[in-house]
Amino acid sequence: LDQLRAGIRQASGLGLKVLVKPHVWVPQTWAGAIEFSDLADQAEWLRRYRALLLDLAGLAQEEGADALALGTELRGVSGDPAWTGIIADVRGRFRGTVTYVAHWDGELDRLPFRALLDIPSISLYPPLGDDDAGLARRIDTLAANLARQGPLWIGELGLRSAVGGQAKPWESPEERDAPPDGDLQARVLDHWLTALDRHGLHNVLLWRWFSDPDAGGPQDTDFTLQGKPAEAVMKRHFGG
């Protein structure tokens, strides 16, 4: 928590707005894989998650964070009725904007507590095909469909700087070895940011940027924008 506290202070000191966004990292898979066949086990998991979330809510309030995400892509447990109480408890400790980052493949439509959020968020990693043919048009159609859902934050948007990264934008370097392609990452993000802005979706969190100033670089094939052509795309869209 001390590192998170320091990060919030540094970002706020630079004039940035701060969203505290917890992630549950699951070895060899992702948060959406968390699900239970036994309701008692699910209740115990949510009890422990609630305790951690309340600690984050208190810290976010103390440090003046602007927003707090209840979770990210927890689609295996986000239908539990316990979330109503969890959200009430979070609001007892945090007075800023409360959101939840739903998985891009339909979780938001099934989210039972959507009406309890100040604004919903979505991670955005839909498959975009195997080549550039019609890429901008496909992305514009996806952005238009999102805009029809009403006010929405894009809680994650990104892809690897690797050959073929647009086909499965969620794919990590551990899942597929591929040579670097920073220009592809830059083109896709440029198309996305242009389309989202055109359709009124202006609040976008790009995945991702490390606190390590030496991260990234032209030979890196992970999601970070640092030291790659996509960094210039970010500056151009957000620099104003």
C-alpha distance (Angstrom), angle and dihedral (degrees) to the residues before:
residue distance angle dihedral
L1 . . .
D2 3.81 . .
Q3 3.82 90.8 .
L4 3.80 90.9 48.7
R5 3.79 90.6 49.1
A6 3.80 90.6 51.6
G7 3.81 90.9 47.8
I8 3.81 92.6 52.3
R9 3.79 91.1 49.6
Q10 3.79 92.7 48.5
A11 3.81 93.5 48.4
S12 3.80 92.7 45.9
G13 3.79 89.8 48.5
L14 3.80 88.9 56.7
G15 3.80 91.0 54.0
L16 3.80 95.2 -105.4
K17 3.79 124.4 140.4
V18 3.79 112.4 -120.7
L19 3.80 129.1 -136.4
V20 3.80 114.1 -174.7
K21 3.79 102.8 -148.1
P22 3.84 118.8 179.6
H23 3.79 121.3 -152.4
V24 3.79 128.3 -165.3
W25 3.79 108.1 -144.1
V26 3.80 113.9 -152.6
P27 3.83 116.9 -168.5
Q28 3.82 113.6 -110.1
T29 3.82 92.8 -2.0
W30 3.83 140.9 38.7
A31 3.81 143.1 -94.6
G32 3.80 92.9 -89.9
A33 3.80 88.7 67.0
I34 3.81 91.1 68.1
E35 3.79 105.6 106.5
F36 3.79 136.9 133.0
S37 3.79 136.3 -145.1
D38 3.82 90.2 -163.5
L39 3.82 114.5 66.7
A40 3.80 91.4 -154.2
D41 3.80 90.3 58.1
Q42 3.79 90.3 48.7
A43 3.80 91.3 50.1
E44 3.81 90.9 51.5
W45 3.81 91.9 48.8
L46 3.80 91.1 50.7
R47 3.80 91.2 47.1
R48 3.79 90.3 56.6
Y49 3.79 92.9 42.2
R50 3.82 89.7 51.5
A51 3.81 90.7 55.0
L52 3.81 91.6 52.8
L53 3.81 92.1 44.3
L54 3.80 92.0 52.2
D55 3.81 89.7 52.7
L56 3.81 88.8 53.2
A57 3.81 91.5 46.3
G58 3.79 91.1 53.7
L59 3.79 92.5 48.1
A60 3.81 91.9 46.8
Q61 3.80 90.5 52.5
E62 3.81 93.3 47.0
E63 3.79 92.5 51.1
G64 3.80 96.4 42.7
A65 3.81 98.3 -114.6
D66 3.79 112.4 178.1
A67 3.80 98.4 -138.4
L68 3.79 142.8 9.7
A69 3.80 127.9 -152.9
L70 3.79 115.0 -145.4
G71 3.79 89.6 -147.7
T72 3.77 146.1 -41.1
E73 3.82 125.2 -108.1
L74 3.82 95.4 -27.0
R75 3.79 89.6 153.3
G76 3.82 94.3 149.5
V77 3.82 92.6 63.1
S78 3.82 104.7 20.4
G79 3.81 91.7 96.5
D80 3.80 93.6 63.9
P81 3.84 114.2 116.3
A82 3.82 89.0 -135.5
W83 3.81 88.7 82.1
T84 3.80 90.6 77.4
G85 3.80 90.2 64.5
I86 3.79 92.9 39.9
I87 3.80 91.1 55.1
A88 3.80 91.6 48.8
D89 3.81 90.1 51.3
V90 3.82 91.7 48.3
R91 3.80 91.4 51.6
G92 3.80 88.0 52.8
R93 3.81 88.5 64.2
F94 3.81 104.3 28.9
R95 3.80 125.7 50.1
G96 3.80 99.4 -176.8
T97 3.81 130.1 89.3
V98 3.82 114.6 -50.6
T99 3.80 120.2 -152.7
Y100 3.80 140.3 157.6
V101 3.81 125.0 -143.2
A102 3.80 107.9 -133.9
H103 3.79 123.7 -161.9
W104 3.81 112.3 -98.5
D105 3.80 94.8 -122.5
G106 3.81 101.3 78.2
E107 3.80 104.5 -62.1
L108 3.80 92.9 119.3
D109 3.82 91.0 58.4
R110 3.82 90.3 54.8
L111 3.81 97.5 41.9
P112 3.83 106.3 123.5
F113 3.81 94.5 -165.3
R114 3.81 97.5 48.5
A115 3.81 91.4 114.7
L116 3.82 89.8 56.6
L117 3.82 92.4 60.8
D118 3.78 123.9 90.4
I119 3.78 86.1 -137.8
P120 3.82 131.8 -11.7
S121 3.79 122.5 -126.0
I122 3.78 133.2 -158.4
S123 3.79 135.8 -158.8
L124 3.78 110.3 -129.0
Y125 3.81 117.6 -147.3
P126 3.82 106.7 127.5
P127 3.83 117.3 158.1
L128 3.80 111.2 -95.7
G129 3.80 103.5 -167.6
D130 3.78 133.8 -99.7
D131 3.81 100.8 -75.0
D132 3.81 145.1 20.8
A133 3.80 95.8 -95.8
G134 3.80 106.7 122.4
L135 3.82 91.7 -10.2
A136 3.81 96.1 136.9
R137 3.81 91.4 48.1
R138 3.81 93.2 49.6
I139 3.80 91.5 49.8
D140 3.80 91.8 47.8
T141 3.81 90.2 52.9
L142 3.81 90.9 50.6
A143 3.81 91.3 48.9
A144 3.80 91.4 49.4
N145 3.81 90.8 52.0
L146 3.80 90.8 50.8
A147 3.79 92.0 50.3
R148 3.82 89.9 57.7
Q149 3.82 89.4 64.2
G150 3.79 91.4 70.9
P151 3.82 128.8 -120.5
L152 3.79 109.0 3.2
W153 3.78 140.6 161.3
I154 3.79 121.4 -141.5
G155 3.79 98.0 -131.7
E156 3.81 94.0 -175.2
L157 3.77 134.2 12.5
G158 3.78 125.7 166.4
L159 3.76 151.5 99.1
R160 3.78 137.8 -154.5
S161 3.77 121.5 -84.8
A162 3.81 89.4 -122.5
V163 3.78 137.5 112.5
G164 3.81 109.0 -84.3
G165 3.80 93.1 12.8
Q166 3.80 93.7 137.0
A167 3.82 93.2 62.9
K168 3.82 93.0 67.2
P169 3.81 106.7 10.0
W170 3.82 92.0 -179.1
E171 3.80 92.3 59.5
S172 3.80 117.2 115.5
P173 3.83 128.0 -148.8
E174 3.81 88.2 -106.9
E175 3.78 89.9 62.0
R176 3.81 98.2 49.2
D177 3.77 132.7 13.8
A178 3.81 112.1 -138.6
P179 3.81 138.0 155.9
P180 3.81 117.5 -101.1
D181 3.80 121.2 -88.1
G182 3.78 110.8 176.0
D183 3.79 93.2 167.0
L184 3.82 91.1 60.3
Q185 3.80 91.7 52.6
A186 3.81 90.4 49.0
R187 3.83 93.8 48.9
V188 3.78 94.5 49.2
L189 3.81 94.1 47.2
D190 3.80 90.8 46.4
H191 3.81 90.1 53.5
W192 3.82 91.1 47.5
L193 3.79 96.6 47.9
T194 3.80 91.9 46.1
A195 3.81 92.9 49.4
L196 3.80 95.6 43.4
D197 3.79 91.4 50.1
R198 3.82 91.0 47.8
H199 3.80 90.4 55.3
G200 3.80 95.8 45.8
L201 3.81 99.5 -100.8
H202 3.78 100.6 130.0
N203 3.81 103.7 153.6
V204 3.81 106.1 84.6
L205 3.81 131.5 159.8
L206 3.80 111.2 -156.7
W207 3.80 116.1 -145.7
R208 2.92 107.2 -108.7
W209 3.80 155.5 22.0
F210 3.81 123.8 140.9
S211 3.79 126.7 -144.2
D212 3.82 86.6 -130.4
P213 3.84 105.2 94.6
D214 3.81 90.1 -154.3
A215 3.82 95.3 55.9
G216 3.78 122.3 115.3
G217 3.78 122.5 13.8
P218 3.81 133.0 164.7
Q219 3.82 95.2 -65.2
D220 3.80 95.1 48.6
T221 3.83 114.6 104.1
D222 3.81 99.2 -170.4
F223 3.81 127.5 101.6
T224 3.79 99.3 -90.0
L225 3.81 117.2 115.2
Q226 3.79 94.4 -153.2
G227 3.78 117.2 125.4
K228 3.82 92.0 -1.0
P229 3.83 135.6 104.5
A230 3.82 88.8 -99.1
E231 3.79 89.2 67.5
A232 3.81 89.2 67.0
V233 3.83 89.9 48.0
M234 3.80 90.1 54.3
K235 3.81 92.4 49.0
R236 3.79 91.9 48.9
H237 3.81 94.4 51.0
F238 3.79 98.0 38.4
G239 3.80 101.9 28.2
G240 3.80 95.0 91.2
